[in-house]
Amino acid sequence: MFRRKGAEGNLPLPAEDKIEILTLLAVAPEADVREKALETLQGYDRAEVRRVVASPQTAPDVLAFAAEHLLAGREELREILLWNPSLPAESRARLQRQPAPQSAVVEAAAAPLSQPQPEPSPQPPQPEAAKESPATPAPESAPNPHEEAAAVEILAKLAAGANVEEVVGAHVEAPPEVTKHDDQLTQKERETLIEKINRMSVVEKIKAALTGNMETRSLLIRDSNKIISRAVLQSPKISDTEMEGYAAAKNVSEEVLRLIASNRKFMKTYVVMRALINNPRAPIDITMPLLNRVNEKDLKGLSLNRNVPEVIRSLAIKAIKQKEEANKPKLPKH
């Protein structure tokens, strides 16, 4: 009885304990229990799974199981697992050897169900640095397994609370254009900054993302290496206005938008949450749960926003109708 309820995910326990029990039951000797536990895990709430596998407190066996069995259809878990310092070395090596599949399938699932012509709609303000611009984005970094491993280790240590200089090294010097205040940068320095960032190693880019100015972060957030964009989002210098711009930007990767959505600190800020849900590039699975946090005024704006997926617009319209029904005066009972 206990094993069956555990395999169905019905035990009255926190998500962390449920997922750990499910991973144990997924390798149980009984075929029916094993199959049911794996089925439950594969259908488990995506946000909860991401939160559990991102936690350094999660048991290494659970992380190893997730790395082997849960990546299908949840490719975002790859980078989250690689970022977790508790992931066993063998699982880390296997994930780093396996090439990540193309994201076309994921993006297709998040695309609008219909393609009506866009029309003007209320959008949150974006800081100049985060808006789309003709500036050339940083090109793809040349793959270097040693640099990639070092970069993952840096981010893991930072997540555990280490100092930037301790893990990156004081010897990694950033060019003056990186640390100079944004309003002091000349046009020539901005052009120089793009060139210098393009020549940086992965570790140098990480330090620039963590300690540099907003102009530097606005270039690095679009870097094709996910580790670099992750480092940008860990910068202690990011303001709410800047984060709102990233959440609304249409020239950042889906991974960046997922990372913003999974960060509780970012999502506590209403304007960031609103920008994300209005972003047509944001995947449906991260924007749908946000609808119940949107106020009535923004719900109306969302219902008119033909840039977002049709399912989001439809749910916004439905939520408005439900609120109107709830606010109607009730006739007295006789």
C-alpha positions as a Markdown table, in Angstrom:
| # | Residue | x | y | z |
|---|---|---|---|---|
| 1 | Met | 0.0 | 0.0 | 0.0 |
| 2 | Phe | 2.8 | 2.4 | 1.0 |
| 3 | Arg | 4.9 | 1.6 | -2.0 |
| 4 | Arg | 1.9 | 2.1 | -4.3 |
| 5 | Lys | 1.0 | 5.5 | -2.9 |
| 6 | Gly | 4.7 | 6.5 | -3.0 |
| 7 | Ala | 4.9 | 5.5 | -6.7 |
| 8 | Glu | 1.8 | 7.6 | -7.4 |
| 9 | Gly | 3.3 | 10.6 | -5.6 |
| 10 | Asn | 0.4 | 10.6 | -3.1 |
| 11 | Leu | 2.3 | 10.6 | 0.2 |
| 12 | Pro | 1.8 | 13.7 | 2.4 |
| 13 | Leu | 5.4 | 14.8 | 2.2 |
| 14 | Pro | 7.4 | 17.8 | 0.9 |
| 15 | Ala | 8.3 | 17.7 | -2.8 |
| 16 | Glu | 11.9 | 17.0 | -2.0 |
| 17 | Asp | 11.0 | 13.8 | -0.1 |
| 18 | Lys | 8.4 | 12.8 | -2.7 |
| 19 | Ile | 10.9 | 13.0 | -5.5 |
| 20 | Glu | 13.6 | 11.1 | -3.6 |
| 21 | Ile | 11.1 | 8.3 | -2.8 |
| 22 | Leu | 10.0 | 8.2 | -6.4 |
| 23 | Thr | 13.7 | 7.8 | -7.6 |
| 24 | Leu | 14.1 | 4.9 | -5.1 |
| 25 | Leu | 10.9 | 3.2 | -6.3 |
| 26 | Ala | 11.8 | 3.7 | -9.9 |
| 27 | Val | 14.5 | 1.1 | -9.5 |
| 28 | Ala | 12.4 | -1.2 | -7.3 |
| 29 | Pro | 12.3 | -5.0 | -8.1 |
| 30 | Glu | 8.5 | -4.9 | -8.7 |
| 31 | Ala | 7.9 | -4.0 | -12.4 |
| 32 | Asp | 4.5 | -2.3 | -11.7 |
| 33 | Val | 5.8 | -0.1 | -8.9 |
| 34 | Arg | 8.9 | 0.7 | -11.0 |
| 35 | Glu | 6.9 | 1.7 | -14.0 |
| 36 | Lys | 4.4 | 3.8 | -12.0 |
| 37 | Ala | 7.1 | 5.7 | -10.1 |
| 38 | Leu | 8.9 | 6.5 | -13.4 |
| 39 | Glu | 5.7 | 7.6 | -15.0 |
| 40 | Thr | 4.9 | 9.9 | -12.0 |
| 41 | Leu | 8.4 | 11.4 | -12.0 |
| 42 | Gln | 8.2 | 12.1 | -15.7 |
| 43 | Gly | 4.9 | 13.9 | -15.3 |
| 44 | Tyr | 5.8 | 15.7 | -12.1 |
| 45 | Asp | 5.5 | 19.4 | -11.9 |
| 46 | Arg | 8.3 | 20.9 | -13.9 |
| 47 | Ala | 8.9 | 23.9 | -11.6 |
| 48 | Glu | 9.2 | 21.6 | -8.5 |
| 49 | Val | 11.6 | 19.2 | -10.3 |
| 50 | Arg | 13.8 | 22.2 | -11.4 |
| 51 | Arg | 13.8 | 23.5 | -7.8 |
| 52 | Val | 14.8 | 20.1 | -6.3 |
| 53 | Val | 17.6 | 19.3 | -8.8 |
| 54 | Ala | 19.0 | 22.8 | -8.4 |
| 55 | Ser | 19.4 | 22.5 | -4.6 |
| 56 | Pro | 22.9 | 21.5 | -3.4 |
| 57 | Gln | 21.1 | 19.7 | -0.5 |
| 58 | Thr | 19.4 | 17.2 | -2.8 |
| 59 | Ala | 20.9 | 13.7 | -2.5 |
| 60 | Pro | 23.5 | 12.8 | -5.1 |
| 61 | Asp | 21.7 | 9.6 | -6.0 |
| 62 | Val | 18.6 | 11.6 | -6.8 |
| 63 | Leu | 20.6 | 14.0 | -9.0 |
| 64 | Ala | 22.3 | 11.0 | -10.8 |
| 65 | Phe | 18.8 | 9.5 | -11.4 |
| 66 | Ala | 17.5 | 12.8 | -12.9 |
| 67 | Ala | 20.6 | 13.1 | -15.1 |
| 68 | Glu | 20.0 | 9.6 | -16.5 |
| 69 | His | 16.2 | 9.4 | -16.7 |
| 70 | Leu | 14.5 | 12.8 | -16.7 |
| 71 | Leu | 16.2 | 14.8 | -19.4 |
| 72 | Ala | 13.9 | 13.7 | -22.2 |
| 73 | Gly | 11.6 | 16.6 | -22.9 |
| 74 | Arg | 13.2 | 18.6 | -20.0 |
| 75 | Glu | 16.5 | 19.6 | -21.6 |
| 76 | Glu | 16.6 | 22.7 | -19.3 |
| 77 | Leu | 17.5 | 20.2 | -16.5 |
| 78 | Arg | 20.9 | 19.6 | -18.1 |
| 79 | Glu | 22.4 | 23.0 | -17.2 |
| 80 | Ile | 20.7 | 23.0 | -13.8 |
| 81 | Leu | 22.2 | 19.6 | -13.0 |
| 82 | Leu | 25.7 | 20.7 | -14.2 |
| 83 | Trp | 25.5 | 23.8 | -12.1 |
| 84 | Asn | 24.7 | 21.7 | -8.9 |
| 85 | Pro | 27.9 | 21.0 | -7.0 |
| 86 | Ser | 26.3 | 17.8 | -5.5 |
| 87 | Leu | 25.9 | 16.1 | -8.9 |
| 88 | Pro | 28.2 | 13.0 | -8.8 |
| 89 | Ala | 31.3 | 13.3 | -11.0 |
| 90 | Glu | 30.3 | 10.3 | -13.1 |
| 91 | Ser | 27.0 | 11.8 | -14.0 |
| 92 | Arg | 28.6 | 15.2 | -14.6 |
| 93 | Ala | 31.1 | 13.7 | -17.0 |
| 94 | Arg | 28.3 | 11.8 | -18.9 |
| 95 | Leu | 26.2 | 15.0 | -19.3 |
| 96 | Gln | 29.2 | 16.9 | -20.6 |
| 97 | Arg | 30.0 | 14.2 | -23.1 |
| 98 | Gln | 26.4 | 14.0 | -24.4 |
| 99 | Pro | 25.6 | 16.8 | -26.9 |
| 100 | Ala | 22.4 | 18.7 | -26.0 |
| 101 | Pro | 19.7 | 18.3 | -28.7 |
| 102 | Gln | 18.4 | 21.2 | -30.8 |
| 103 | Ser | 15.9 | 23.4 | -29.0 |
| 104 | Ala | 13.6 | 23.5 | -32.0 |
| 105 | Val | 11.1 | 21.1 | -30.5 |
| 106 | Val | 10.9 | 23.0 | -27.2 |
| 107 | Glu | 10.5 | 26.4 | -29.0 |
| 108 | Ala | 7.8 | 24.9 | -31.3 |
| 109 | Ala | 5.8 | 23.8 | -28.2 |
| 110 | Ala | 6.0 | 27.3 | -26.8 |
| 111 | Ala | 5.0 | 29.0 | -30.1 |
| 112 | Pro | 1.6 | 30.7 | -30.4 |
| 113 | Leu | -1.2 | 28.4 | -31.4 |
| 114 | Ser | -2.2 | 30.9 | -34.1 |
| 115 | Gln | -0.3 | 33.6 | -35.9 |
| 116 | Pro | -2.5 | 36.8 | -36.0 |
| 117 | Gln | -0.9 | 40.0 | -37.1 |
| 118 | Pro | 0.8 | 41.8 | -34.1 |
| 119 | Glu | -0.9 | 45.0 | -32.8 |
| 120 | Pro | 0.4 | 47.6 | -30.3 |
| 121 | Ser | 0.0 | 46.4 | -26.8 |
| 122 | Pro | 1.1 | 47.7 | -23.4 |
| 123 | Gln | 4.6 | 46.5 | -22.6 |
| 124 | Pro | 6.8 | 47.2 | -19.6 |
| 125 | Pro | 9.5 | 49.8 | -20.0 |
| 126 | Gln | 12.9 | 48.5 | -20.9 |
| 127 | Pro | 16.3 | 50.0 | -20.0 |
| 128 | Glu | 18.2 | 51.1 | -23.1 |
| 129 | Ala | 21.0 | 48.5 | -22.6 |
| 130 | Ala | 18.5 | 45.6 | -22.7 |
| 131 | Lys | 16.6 | 46.7 | -25.8 |
| 132 | Glu | 17.3 | 45.1 | -29.1 |
| 133 | Ser | 19.9 | 47.1 | -30.9 |
| 134 | Pro | 22.0 | 46.8 | -34.1 |
| 135 | Ala | 25.1 | 46.1 | -31.9 |
| 136 | Thr | 26.7 | 42.8 | -32.8 |
| 137 | Pro | 26.0 | 40.2 | -30.1 |
| 138 | Ala | 28.9 | 38.2 | -28.7 |
| 139 | Pro | 29.7 | 35.3 | -31.0 |
| 140 | Glu | 29.8 | 31.7 | -30.0 |
| 141 | Ser | 32.7 | 30.8 | -27.7 |
| 142 | Ala | 35.0 | 28.1 | -29.1 |
| 143 | Pro | 34.2 | 24.9 | -27.2 |
| 144 | Asn | 36.9 | 24.1 | -24.7 |
| 145 | Pro | 36.1 | 21.3 | -22.3 |
| 146 | His | 38.6 | 22.4 | -19.6 |
| 147 | Glu | 37.2 | 26.0 | -19.6 |
| 148 | Glu | 33.6 | 24.7 | -19.5 |
| 149 | Ala | 34.4 | 22.5 | -16.5 |
| 150 | Ala | 36.2 | 25.4 | -14.8 |
| 151 | Ala | 33.2 | 27.7 | -15.5 |
| 152 | Val | 30.7 | 25.3 | -14.1 |
| 153 | Glu | 32.8 | 24.9 | -10.9 |
| 154 | Ile | 33.0 | 28.7 | -10.6 |
| 155 | Leu | 29.2 | 29.1 | -10.7 |
| 156 | Ala | 28.7 | 26.3 | -8.3 |
| 157 | Lys | 31.0 | 27.9 | -5.8 |
| 158 | Leu | 29.3 | 31.3 | -6.2 |
| 159 | Ala | 26.0 | 29.6 | -5.6 |
| 160 | Ala | 27.4 | 28.3 | -2.4 |
| 161 | Gly | 28.3 | 31.9 | -1.3 |
| 162 | Ala | 31.9 | 32.1 | -2.3 |
| 163 | Asn | 33.5 | 35.5 | -3.1 |
| 164 | Val | 34.0 | 36.4 | -6.8 |
| 165 | Glu | 37.7 | 37.0 | -6.4 |
| 166 | Glu | 38.2 | 33.7 | -4.5 |
| 167 | Val | 36.8 | 31.6 | -7.3 |
| 168 | Val | 37.6 | 33.6 | -10.4 |
| 169 | Gly | 41.0 | 34.9 | -9.2 |
| 170 | Ala | 42.2 | 38.5 | -8.8 |
| 171 | His | 44.7 | 37.9 | -11.6 |
| 172 | Val | 41.8 | 37.9 | -14.2 |
| 173 | Glu | 41.8 | 41.5 | -15.1 |
| 174 | Ala | 38.9 | 43.1 | -16.8 |
| 175 | Pro | 39.5 | 45.9 | -19.4 |
| 176 | Pro | 38.6 | 49.4 | -18.2 |
| 177 | Glu | 35.6 | 49.5 | -20.6 |
| 178 | Val | 34.0 | 46.7 | -18.6 |
| 179 | Thr | 34.1 | 48.3 | -15.2 |
| 180 | Lys | 33.7 | 52.0 | -16.2 |
| 181 | His | 30.4 | 53.5 | -15.3 |
| 182 | Asp | 27.9 | 53.2 | -18.1 |
| 183 | Asp | 27.2 | 57.0 | -18.5 |
| 184 | Gln | 30.9 | 57.6 | -18.8 |
| 185 | Leu | 31.4 | 55.3 | -21.8 |
| 186 | Thr | 32.1 | 57.0 | -25.1 |
| 187 | Gln | 30.8 | 55.6 | -28.4 |
| 188 | Lys | 34.4 | 54.5 | -29.2 |
| 189 | Glu | 34.7 | 52.7 | -25.9 |
| 190 | Arg | 31.4 | 50.9 | -26.5 |
| 191 | Glu | 32.7 | 49.6 | -29.8 |
| 192 | Thr | 36.0 | 48.7 | -28.1 |
| 193 | Leu | 34.0 | 46.8 | -25.4 |
| 194 | Ile | 32.3 | 44.6 | -28.0 |
| 195 | Glu | 35.6 | 43.7 | -29.6 |
| 196 | Lys | 37.3 | 43.0 | -26.3 |
| 197 | Ile | 34.4 | 40.8 | -25.0 |
| 198 | Asn | 34.5 | 38.8 | -28.3 |
| 199 | Arg | 38.2 | 38.0 | -27.5 |
| 200 | Met | 37.6 | 37.0 | -23.9 |
| 201 | Ser | 37.9 | 33.4 | -22.6 |
| 202 | Val | 35.0 | 31.8 | -20.7 |
| 203 | Val | 36.4 | 32.6 | -17.3 |
| 204 | Glu | 37.1 | 36.2 | -18.3 |
| 205 | Lys | 33.6 | 36.6 | -19.5 |
| 206 | Ile | 32.3 | 35.2 | -16.2 |
| 207 | Lys | 34.2 | 37.7 | -14.2 |
| 208 | Ala | 33.1 | 40.5 | -16.6 |
| 209 | Ala | 29.4 | 39.3 | -16.1 |
| 210 | Leu | 29.7 | 39.4 | -12.3 |
| 211 | Thr | 31.7 | 42.6 | -11.9 |
| 212 | Gly | 31.2 | 44.6 | -15.0 |
| 213 | Asn | 28.8 | 47.4 | -15.9 |
| 214 | Met | 25.3 | 47.2 | -17.4 |
| 215 | Glu | 26.6 | 47.7 | -21.0 |
| 216 | Thr | 28.8 | 44.6 | -20.5 |
| 217 | Arg | 26.0 | 42.5 | -19.1 |
| 218 | Ser | 23.7 | 43.5 | -21.9 |
| 219 | Leu | 26.2 | 42.0 | -24.4 |
| 220 | Leu | 27.0 | 38.9 | -22.3 |
| 221 | Ile | 23.3 | 38.0 | -21.6 |
| 222 | Arg | 23.1 | 37.1 | -25.3 |
| 223 | Asp | 26.2 | 35.0 | -25.4 |
| 224 | Ser | 25.5 | 31.6 | -26.9 |
| 225 | Asn | 27.3 | 29.9 | -24.0 |
| 226 | Lys | 24.6 | 29.3 | -21.3 |
| 227 | Ile | 27.1 | 29.5 | -18.5 |
| 228 | Ile | 27.9 | 33.1 | -19.4 |
| 229 | Ser | 24.3 | 34.2 | -19.4 |
| 230 | Arg | 23.8 | 32.4 | -16.1 |
| 231 | Ala | 26.7 | 34.3 | -14.7 |
| 232 | Val | 25.1 | 37.6 | -15.8 |
| 233 | Leu | 22.0 | 36.7 | -13.8 |
| 234 | Gln | 24.1 | 36.1 | -10.7 |
| 235 | Ser | 25.6 | 39.6 | -10.8 |
| 236 | Pro | 25.0 | 41.4 | -7.6 |
| 237 | Lys | 24.9 | 44.7 | -9.6 |
| 238 | Ile | 21.7 | 43.9 | -11.5 |
| 239 | Ser | 18.8 | 46.3 | -10.7 |
| 240 | Asp | 15.1 | 45.5 | -10.9 |
| 241 | Thr | 14.8 | 47.8 | -13.9 |
| 242 | Glu | 17.6 | 45.9 | -15.7 |
| 243 | Met | 16.1 | 42.6 | -14.8 |
| 244 | Glu | 12.7 | 43.8 | -16.1 |
| 245 | Gly | 14.5 | 44.6 | -19.4 |
| 246 | Tyr | 16.0 | 41.1 | -19.7 |
| 247 | Ala | 12.6 | 39.5 | -18.9 |
| 248 | Ala | 11.0 | 41.5 | -21.7 |
| 249 | Ala | 13.8 | 41.2 | -24.2 |
| 250 | Lys | 13.2 | 39.2 | -27.4 |
| 251 | Asn | 16.9 | 38.8 | -28.2 |
| 252 | Val | 17.8 | 36.5 | -25.3 |
| 253 | Ser | 17.6 | 32.7 | -25.2 |
| 254 | Glu | 14.8 | 30.7 | -23.8 |
| 255 | Glu | 17.2 | 29.4 | -21.2 |
| 256 | Val | 17.6 | 33.0 | -19.8 |
| 257 | Leu | 13.9 | 33.4 | -19.5 |
| 258 | Arg | 13.6 | 30.1 | -17.7 |
| 259 | Leu | 16.4 | 31.1 | -15.3 |
| 260 | Ile | 14.6 | 34.3 | -14.5 |
| 261 | Ala | 11.3 | 32.5 | -13.9 |
| 262 | Ser | 13.0 | 30.0 | -11.6 |
| 263 | Asn | 14.7 | 32.7 | -9.4 |
| 264 | Arg | 12.5 | 33.6 | -6.5 |
| 265 | Lys | 14.2 | 36.9 | -5.9 |
| 266 | Phe | 13.5 | 38.1 | -9.4 |
| 267 | Met | 9.9 | 36.8 | -9.4 |
| 268 | Lys | 9.1 | 38.7 | -6.2 |
| 269 | Thr | 9.3 | 41.9 | -8.2 |
| 270 | Tyr | 6.0 | 42.4 | -9.9 |
| 271 | Val | 7.3 | 44.4 | -13.0 |
| 272 | Val | 9.8 | 41.5 | -13.7 |
| 273 | Met | 7.0 | 39.0 | -13.6 |
| 274 | Arg | 4.7 | 41.1 | -15.7 |
| 275 | Ala | 7.5 | 41.6 | -18.3 |
| 276 | Leu | 8.1 | 37.9 | -18.5 |
| 277 | Ile | 4.5 | 36.9 | -19.0 |
| 278 | Asn | 4.1 | 39.6 | -21.8 |
| 279 | Asn | 7.3 | 38.3 | -23.6 |
| 280 | Pro | 6.2 | 36.3 | -26.7 |
| 281 | Arg | 9.5 | 34.3 | -26.4 |
| 282 | Ala | 8.7 | 33.1 | -22.9 |
| 283 | Pro | 7.7 | 29.3 | -22.9 |
| 284 | Ile | 4.1 | 28.7 | -22.0 |
| 285 | Asp | 5.0 | 26.3 | -19.2 |
| 286 | Ile | 6.6 | 29.1 | -17.2 |
| 287 | Thr | 4.1 | 31.9 | -18.0 |
| 288 | Met | 0.9 | 30.0 | -17.3 |
| 289 | Pro | 1.5 | 29.7 | -13.6 |
| 290 | Leu | 2.1 | 33.4 | -13.3 |
| 291 | Leu | -1.4 | 34.4 | -14.5 |
| 292 | Asn | -2.9 | 34.2 | -11.0 |
| 293 | Arg | -0.5 | 36.9 | -9.9 |
| 294 | Val | -1.4 | 39.4 | -12.6 |
| 295 | Asn | -3.6 | 42.3 | -11.5 |
| 296 | Glu | -6.9 | 43.2 | -13.3 |
| 297 | Lys | -5.4 | 46.1 | -15.3 |
| 298 | Asp | -2.5 | 44.0 | -16.6 |
| 299 | Leu | -4.8 | 41.0 | -17.3 |
| 300 | Lys | -6.8 | 43.2 | -19.6 |
| 301 | Gly | -3.7 | 44.3 | -21.3 |
| 302 | Leu | -2.6 | 40.7 | -21.7 |
| 303 | Ser | -5.9 | 39.7 | -23.1 |
| 304 | Leu | -5.3 | 42.3 | -25.9 |
| 305 | Asn | -1.7 | 41.3 | -26.5 |
| 306 | Arg | -1.7 | 39.4 | -29.8 |
| 307 | Asn | 2.1 | 38.8 | -29.5 |
| 308 | Val | 1.7 | 36.3 | -26.7 |
| 309 | Pro | 0.6 | 32.7 | -27.3 |
| 310 | Glu | -3.1 | 32.3 | -27.9 |
| 311 | Val | -3.5 | 30.1 | -24.8 |
| 312 | Ile | -2.2 | 32.8 | -22.6 |
| 313 | Arg | -4.6 | 35.4 | -24.0 |
| 314 | Ser | -7.5 | 33.0 | -23.7 |
| 315 | Leu | -6.6 | 32.2 | -20.0 |
| 316 | Ala | -6.4 | 36.0 | -19.3 |
| 317 | Ile | -9.8 | 36.6 | -20.9 |
| 318 | Lys | -11.2 | 33.7 | -18.8 |
| 319 | Ala | -9.7 | 35.1 | -15.6 |
| 320 | Ile | -11.2 | 38.5 | -16.3 |
| 321 | Lys | -14.7 | 37.0 | -16.7 |
| 322 | Gln | -14.3 | 35.0 | -13.5 |
| 323 | Lys | -13.4 | 38.2 | -11.6 |
| 324 | Glu | -16.3 | 40.0 | -13.1 |
| 325 | Glu | -18.7 | 37.2 | -12.1 |
| 326 | Ala | -17.2 | 37.2 | -8.6 |
| 327 | Asn | -17.7 | 41.0 | -8.3 |
| 328 | Lys | -21.4 | 41.0 | -9.4 |
| 329 | Pro | -23.8 | 41.8 | -6.6 |
| 330 | Lys | -25.5 | 38.8 | -5.1 |
| 331 | Leu | -29.3 | 38.8 | -5.0 |
| 332 | Pro | -30.6 | 38.3 | -1.5 |
| 333 | Lys | -32.0 | 34.8 | -0.8 |
| 334 | His | -35.7 | 34.6 | 0.2 |
